[in-house]
Amino acid sequence: MAETILDSRMLRIADCVPSGAILADIGTDHGKLPVYLAQKDKIKRAVAADINEMPLQKAINNIKTNNLQNKIDTYLTNGLQGVEKFSPDCVVIAGMGGELIEQILEEGTIDKHNVKFIIQPMTKEGSLRKYLCKNGYLITDEHIVKEGKLYQIICAEYDGNVRAISEAESLVGKINIEKAEELFGELIERVIDRTLVKIEGKKRANLDVTEETDCLKQLTDIKEKYYGINK
Ligand SMILES: C[S@@+](CC[C@H](N)C(=O)[O-])C[C@H]1O[C@@H](n2cnc3c(N)ncnc32)[C@H](O)[C@@H]1O
């Protein structure tokens, strides 16, 4: 059995998976995450799911090579559809666009209660956090990882309660703001730059920039607090 090596993004996702979990890895591709976790004996069992046959075949081969067929099922499906039959208590949806992740959550048929969701969007973190807050998910933890670019990892649980979130918090994460870890400075600067570009683009098109300007003010306040800058 060859040891599976994960990059720092996947490694942090793996760290978020609770010991003894029944994992559903949605959009598993190569299946590296469940294979790594099974090799470490960290999970009870897993289903490696993907919508496309080719990536799922890669996962099947990887699982076979590592002789983990008794621990990891594979499943060809769109998002979370039908995944309830595996009774997962931890769902990972990583490496996909934020809008697709939102759609997968929206169309999912699993019982969301008592499930830990570990979500790592490649885009649209702001819309995704707003979706979670509006649709009864509590964000329980957040992480920032640098692997070439910056990635945000969001852990959430469903309790049905709707929560408020500001535009700035949706972009960089309330928990990330509180944690104020080293990579947060880089994240907030990137998000501020992106907001400035958006404002300039809208101004050129003679569009209203009130919302973006408010958001920029919130982001700048967060940044100043992070760096301990007093006005
Ligand atoms: C870029 S890979 C990410 C692989 C891995 N999760 C990671 O984070 O490295 C995206 C995978 O998601 C799969 N995928 C795309 N849309 C999907 C959907 N609606 N349901 C399940 N899998 C999907 C693709 O086939 C592909 O294997």
The ligand as an SDF file (V2000), in Angstrom:
LIG
                    3D

 27 29  0  0  0  0  0  0  0  0999 V2000
  -11.4530   19.8710   -9.4490 C   0  0  0  0  0  0  0  0  0  0  0  0
  -12.0490   18.3170   -8.9580 S   0  0  0  0  0  0  0  0  0  0  0  0
  -11.8790   18.4250   -7.2020 C   0  0  0  0  0  0  0  0  0  0  0  0
  -11.3900   17.1400   -6.6300 C   0  0  0  0  0  0  0  0  0  0  0  0
  -11.2120   17.1080   -5.1250 C   0  0  0  0  0  0  0  0  0  0  0  0
  -12.4880   17.1930   -4.4450 N   0  0  0  0  0  0  0  0  0  0  0  0
  -10.2950   18.2040   -4.6720 C   0  0  0  0  0  0  0  0  0  0  0  0
  -10.7200   19.0940   -3.9160 O   0  0  0  0  0  0  0  0  0  0  0  0
   -9.1100   18.1820   -5.0630 O   0  0  0  0  0  0  0  0  0  0  0  0
  -13.7950   18.4660   -9.1440 C   0  0  0  0  0  0  0  0  0  0  0  0
  -14.4940   17.1180   -9.2330 C   0  0  0  0  0  0  0  0  0  0  0  0
  -15.8800   17.3330   -9.0010 O   0  0  0  0  0  0  0  0  0  0  0  0
  -16.6110   16.5360   -9.9040 C   0  0  0  0  0  0  0  0  0  0  0  0
  -17.9440   17.1510  -10.0340 N   0  0  0  0  0  0  0  0  0  0  0  0
  -18.2950   18.2390  -10.7490 C   0  0  0  0  0  0  0  0  0  0  0  0
  -19.6070   18.4760  -10.5970 N   0  0  0  0  0  0  0  0  0  0  0  0
  -20.0910   17.5340   -9.7590 C   0  0  0  0  0  0  0  0  0  0  0  0
  -21.3560   17.2480   -9.2220 C   0  0  0  0  0  0  0  0  0  0  0  0
  -22.4360   17.9770   -9.5220 N   0  0  0  0  0  0  0  0  0  0  0  0
  -21.4890   16.1940   -8.3920 N   0  0  0  0  0  0  0  0  0  0  0  0
  -20.4230   15.4180   -8.0880 C   0  0  0  0  0  0  0  0  0  0  0  0
  -19.1950   15.6310   -8.5740 N   0  0  0  0  0  0  0  0  0  0  0  0
  -19.0270   16.6900   -9.3890 C   0  0  0  0  0  0  0  0  0  0  0  0
  -15.7620   16.5050  -11.1600 C   0  0  0  0  0  0  0  0  0  0  0  0
  -16.0560   15.3990  -11.9640 O   0  0  0  0  0  0  0  0  0  0  0  0
  -14.3510   16.4490  -10.5730 C   0  0  0  0  0  0  0  0  0  0  0  0
  -13.9140   15.1330  -10.4050 O   0  0  0  0  0  0  0  0  0  0  0  0
  1  2  1  0
  2  3  1  0
  2 10  1  0
  3  4  1  0
  4  5  1  0
  5  6  1  0
  5  7  1  0
  7  8  2  0
  7  9  1  0
 10 11  1  0
 11 12  1  0
 11 26  1  0
 12 13  1  0
 13 14  1  0
 13 24  1  0
 14 15  1  0
 14 23  1  0
 15 16  2  0
 16 17  1  0
 17 18  1  0
 17 23  2  0
 18 19  1  0
 18 20  2  0
 20 21  1  0
 21 22  2  0
 22 23  1  0
 24 25  1  0
 24 26  1  0
 26 27  1  0
M  CHG  2   2   1   9  -1
M  END
$$$$
